[in-house]
Amino acid sequence: MNRKTTGRIFNIQRYSIHDGAGIRTLVFLKGCPLRCLWCSNPESQKGTPELGFIAARCVGVETCGAPCVAACPLAAIGLDAGGKSVVDRRVCDLCGRCAEACVQEAFKLVGRDMTVDEVLREIEKDRPFYRRSGGGVTIGGGEPLAQPRFTAELLEAAQEEYLHTAIETSGHAAWPHLERVLHAVDLVHFDLKHLDPDRHKALVGHTNELILDNLGRVLSIKQPQEVVIRIPLIPGCNDSVENISAAARYVARLGFTQVELIPYHRFGVSKYAQYGMPYPLERTAPLADTAVRELSALVERWGLLDVSGCF
């Protein structure tokens, strides 16, 4: 293990209570091989740094003088007809000078490289909360296994410091990378999006053979109580009774005992415009609570515990 190994982080979120036991610190890694239509962290998808622009924060040239325009050496920042900033992403080289110049914080450079030691120092700031609540650190993304060496070494270092560790993964990774990480986590959140390989590819960009193969090996290392199968409930995509029943039957037969149903939400929709991306599910509305409860009951009929805690 090398604590000087570097990874690319896009956020460190404190005081989370939904990603493992107790109060937790979430470390979000950049990069993901999947492109889920409902992704709530579009800034996580690319492994490279990105420039975010929150148009609502831009007050316009008459108020601030548009220092971002002057700061950009490539003239990638211009003004629209109303005097507000616009970004030409074809020209931008991600130097970050616009973000440094903007006093309204409308610009944000997302994605910074940190060593294992640097991340651990941030995590350690919240140790008193972990001790009182039984919490710890959770590694998410993006897909943490898109940076396999950094993820493994960060988790191993956290365990050396007697921190409770967890990971959120799609399972779309080479088995040796997942295997190493499984030995360094106390809790695994493993996504299961759809059982049909063709439908899975339509929804996330890849078929599910690799994911299901990895899922079938997880219990060779972890105990059932150390794994939560997470199933997103996306209206019109994977929320049918047939798919949820098939998924519940599948994981129960593998020996898993815990499932977390995650109802579709629109919390990340505004982020897409910040990165110049269209939102694929613009017309999709969240499921009714009654529909979610019915699917939860369906999962429990297969002898699985729904640990969502939301219903």
C-alpha positions in Angstrom: 0.0 0.0 0.0 1.3 3.5 -1.0 -0.3 6.4 0.8 1.2 8.7 -1.9 -1.0 7.1 -4.6 -3.1 9.8 -6.3 -6.7 9.7 -7.2 -9.1 12.2 -8.8 -11.9 13.4 -6.5 -14.8 15.6 -7.4 -16.4 16.0 -3.9 -16.0 15.1 -0.3 -19.3 15.3 1.5 -19.6 15.3 5.2 -22.4 14.3 7.6 -24.1 11.8 5.3 -26.7 9.5 6.9 -27.9 7.5 3.9 -24.8 5.7 2.7 -24.0 3.2 5.4 -24.3 3.0 9.2 -24.1 6.1 11.3 -22.8 9.5 10.2 -20.4 9.1 7.3 -18.0 11.0 5.0 -18.5 10.3 1.3 -15.6 10.5 -1.0 -16.7 10.8 -4.6 -14.3 9.7 -7.3 -14.4 10.9 -10.9 -14.9 8.5 -13.8 -17.5 5.9 -14.6 -17.7 3.3 -17.5 -21.6 3.5 -17.4 -23.9 6.2 -18.6 -27.1 5.6 -16.6 -29.9 7.7 -18.0 -30.9 8.8 -14.5 -27.4 9.6 -13.3 -27.6 12.3 -10.6 -23.9 13.1 -10.7 -23.2 13.9 -14.4 -19.9 15.6 -13.3 -18.7 12.2 -12.2 -18.9 10.5 -15.6 -15.7 11.7 -17.2 -12.4 10.9 -15.6 -11.0 14.3 -16.6 -11.6 17.7 -14.8 -14.6 19.7 -16.0 -15.8 23.2 -15.8 -19.2 23.8 -14.3 -21.1 27.0 -14.8 -24.2 27.9 -12.7 -25.9 30.4 -14.9 -28.3 31.5 -12.1 -25.4 32.8 -10.1 -24.1 35.1 -13.0 -25.1 38.7 -12.2 -24.0 40.1 -15.6 -21.4 42.5 -16.9 -23.2 45.6 -15.7 -23.0 44.4 -12.1 -19.6 42.7 -11.8 -17.7 43.8 -14.9 -17.3 40.2 -16.1 -13.8 39.6 -14.8 -14.2 36.0 -16.1 -14.1 37.2 -19.7 -10.8 39.1 -19.1 -9.3 36.2 -17.1 -9.8 33.6 -19.9 -6.6 33.4 -22.0 -8.4 31.6 -24.9 -11.5 33.8 -25.1 -13.6 30.8 -24.2 -15.9 33.0 -22.0 -18.1 35.4 -23.8 -21.3 37.4 -23.1 -24.8 36.7 -24.3 -27.3 39.4 -25.4 -28.2 40.1 -21.8 -24.6 40.6 -20.7 -24.3 37.3 -18.9 -21.4 34.9 -19.3 -21.5 31.9 -21.7 -18.9 29.2 -22.1 -17.5 27.9 -25.4 -16.6 24.4 -24.2 -15.0 23.6 -27.6 -12.3 26.2 -26.8 -12.0 25.9 -23.0 -8.8 24.1 -21.8 -9.9 23.9 -18.1 -7.3 26.3 -16.8 -9.7 27.4 -14.1 -8.9 31.1 -14.3 -12.6 32.0 -14.8 -13.4 30.3 -11.5 -10.7 32.2 -9.7 -11.9 35.5 -11.1 -15.7 35.0 -10.5 -16.7 36.5 -7.1 -20.2 35.0 -7.5 -18.8 31.5 -7.8 -20.7 30.9 -10.9 -17.8 28.9 -12.3 -16.4 25.8 -10.7 -13.6 23.5 -11.8 -14.5 20.0 -10.8 -12.0 17.2 -10.3 -8.8 17.6 -8.3 -6.0 15.1 -7.7 -5.4 14.1 -4.1 -3.1 11.5 -2.5 -4.5 8.8 -0.2 -2.9 10.7 2.8 -4.6 13.9 1.8 -8.0 12.3 1.6 -7.4 10.5 4.9 -6.7 13.9 6.6 -10.0 15.2 5.4 -11.8 12.0 6.6 -10.1 12.1 10.0 -11.7 15.5 10.7 -15.0 13.8 11.3 -13.7 10.9 13.5 -15.6 12.2 16.6 -18.9 11.8 14.7 -18.0 8.3 13.6 -17.2 7.3 17.1 -20.5 8.5 18.5 -22.7 7.2 15.7 -20.9 4.0 14.4 -20.2 5.7 11.1 -17.2 5.9 8.9 -16.1 6.6 5.3 -17.9 5.6 2.1 -16.3 5.6 -1.3 -18.6 6.4 -4.2 -18.5 8.2 -7.6 -18.8 7.8 -10.5 -17.5 4.3 -10.2 -14.7 3.9 -7.6 -13.3 0.9 -9.4 -12.6 3.1 -12.4 -9.6 4.1 -10.2 -8.9 0.7 -8.8 -5.5 1.1 -7.3 -6.4 4.4 -5.5 -9.7 3.1 -4.2 -8.1 -0.1 -2.8 -5.2 1.8 -1.2 -7.5 4.4 0.3 -9.8 1.8 1.8 -6.8 -0.2 3.1 -5.4 2.9 4.7 -8.7 3.7 6.3 -8.9 0.3 7.8 -5.4 0.7 9.2 -6.7 3.7 11.0 -9.6 1.7 12.4 -12.3 3.4 10.4 -15.5 1.7 9.2 -15.3 1.4 5.4 -17.9 1.1 2.7 -18.1 1.3 -1.1 -20.8 2.0 -3.6 -20.2 0.2 -6.9 -22.0 -0.8 -10.1 -19.8 -4.0 -10.1 -18.7 -3.1 -13.7 -15.0 -3.8 -13.2 -12.4 -6.5 -13.6 -12.8 -9.1 -10.8 -9.3 -8.8 -9.4 -9.9 -5.1 -8.8 -13.2 -5.8 -7.1 -11.8 -8.7 -5.2 -9.0 -6.6 -3.6 -11.5 -3.9 -2.6 -13.9 -6.5 -1.0 -11.2 -7.5 1.4 -10.8 -3.8 2.5 -14.5 -2.9 3.1 -16.9 -3.6 6.0 -20.0 -2.8 3.9 -20.7 -3.2 0.1 -23.5 -1.4 -1.7 -23.8 -3.2 -5.1 -26.1 -1.8 -7.8 -28.4 -4.1 -9.8 -30.1 -2.0 -12.5 -31.7 -4.6 -14.8 -31.4 -8.4 -15.3 -32.0 -8.3 -19.1 -28.7 -7.7 -20.8 -30.1 -5.9 -23.8 -32.3 -3.6 -21.7 -29.4 -3.0 -19.4 -27.3 -1.9 -22.3 -30.1 0.5 -23.5 -30.3 2.0 -20.0 -26.6 2.4 -19.0 -24.5 1.8 -22.2 -23.2 -1.7 -21.3 -24.6 -5.2 -21.0 -24.7 -6.8 -17.5 -22.7 -10.0 -18.0 -19.6 -8.7 -16.2 -21.7 -7.2 -13.4 -23.7 -10.4 -12.8 -20.5 -12.5 -12.9 -19.0 -10.3 -10.2 -22.1 -10.4 -8.2 -22.1 -14.2 -8.2 -18.6 -14.1 -6.6 -19.1 -11.5 -3.9 -20.3 -13.9 -1.2 -17.1 -15.9 -1.7 -15.5 -13.1 0.3 -18.2 -11.2 2.1 -21.0 -12.3 4.5 -24.6 -11.6 3.4 -25.0 -9.1 6.2 -22.1 -7.1 4.8 -23.7 -6.5 1.4 -26.7 -4.4 0.3 -28.0 -4.9 -3.2 -29.2 -1.5 -4.4 -32.0 -1.4 -7.0 -32.9 2.0 -8.5 -36.6 2.3 -9.3 -36.7 4.3 -12.6 -40.2 4.8 -14.0 -40.5 3.3 -17.5 -37.0 1.8 -17.3 -36.8 -0.9 -14.7 -39.7 -0.5 -12.3 -41.9 -3.2 -13.7 -43.2 -5.9 -11.4 -41.6 -8.5 -13.6 -38.1 -7.0 -13.4 -38.2 -6.3 -9.7 -39.6 -9.8 -9.0 -36.9 -11.3 -11.2 -34.2 -9.3 -9.5 -35.4 -10.2 -6.0 -35.5 -13.9 -6.9 -32.1 -13.7 -8.5 -30.3 -12.2 -5.5 -32.1 -14.3 -3.0 -31.0 -17.5 -4.8 -27.4 -16.2 -4.7 -27.7 -15.9 -0.9 -28.0 -12.2 -0.4 -30.4 -11.1 2.3 -30.6 -7.2 2.1 -32.0 -5.0 -0.7 -32.3 -1.2 -0.8 -34.9 0.1 -3.2 -33.9 3.7 -4.4 -36.8 5.6 -5.8 -36.1 7.8 -8.8 -35.5 11.5 -7.9 -34.7 14.6 -9.8 -32.2 16.1 -7.4 -29.4 16.2 -10.0 -31.3 17.5 -13.0 -30.0 21.1 -12.6 -26.4 19.9 -12.8 -26.7 18.8 -16.4 -27.0 22.4 -17.7 -24.0 23.3 -15.6 -21.9 21.0 -17.7 -23.5 21.6 -21.0 -25.3 18.2 -21.0 -28.9 17.3 -21.9 -30.9 15.4 -19.3 -32.1 12.2 -20.8 -35.2 11.7 -18.6 -36.6 15.2 -18.8 -40.2 14.0 -18.9 -39.9 11.4 -16.2 -41.7 11.9 -12.8 -40.9 10.1 -9.5 -42.9 7.0 -8.6 -45.9 7.4 -6.3 -45.2 6.2 -2.7 -47.9 3.6 -3.1 -46.1 2.0 -6.1 -42.8 2.0 -4.2 -44.4 0.3 -1.2 -45.9 -2.4 -3.4 -42.5 -3.1 -4.9 -40.9 -3.2 -1.5 -43.5 -5.8 -0.4 -42.7 -7.8 -3.5 -39.0 -7.8 -2.6 -39.8 -8.9 1.0 -41.9 -11.8 -0.3 -38.7 -13.4 -1.5 -37.3 -13.4 2.0 -35.2 -10.2 1.5 -35.0 -7.4 4.0 -35.7 -4.0 2.3 -33.3 -1.7 4.2 -34.4 1.5 2.5 -36.0 2.8 5.7 -38.1 5.3 3.7 -41.5 3.7 3.7 
